[in-house]
Amino acid sequence: MQWEYHIEETSGGYGVWPDTEKMALDLLLERLNKLGSEGWELTLSEDAAFYEATTAALKGHVSVLIFKRQTQAEPGNPATTHN
């Protein structure tokens, strides 16, 4: 069985309006559903915070999402990936 991988990055800041946070979550859910319908399976989600260098105040975060799906092997090339 051969797999292909896809990586997405999301980022955001803290202290934004609640409506903006909800909109961002709605967009993320829409994107996750789209990837799922294309056969992508979320295999890992990793979050990291970043801070202001001089004050150490929390400035934002980034999330890395790693997806995988089975490849559609082409004759003579079992490890072909489509992206």
Residue, then its C-alpha position, 0 to 999 in steps of 0.5 A: m500500500q502506498w500513501e501520499y501526504h499533504i500538509e496544511e498550516t493554519s495560524g491565528g492571533y490571540g485577542v481577536w473578536p469572537d465573531t472572527e474566531k467563529m468565522a475562522l473555525d467555520l472556514l477550517l471545518e469547511r476545508l477539513n470536510k473538503l479534504g475528507s471528501e477528496g480522500w484525505e485523512l488527518t493523521l497529525s495536528e501539531d500546535a505551537a505558540f509564539y511570543e513577543a521577543t521583548t515582553a514574552a507576551l503570547k502573540g499567536h499560534v500556528s498549527v500544522l495539519i498532516f493528511k494522508r491518502q492512498t495513492q492511485a498507482e499507475p501501471g509500472n509506477p506503484a508509488t505515483t502521487h497525484n497533487 
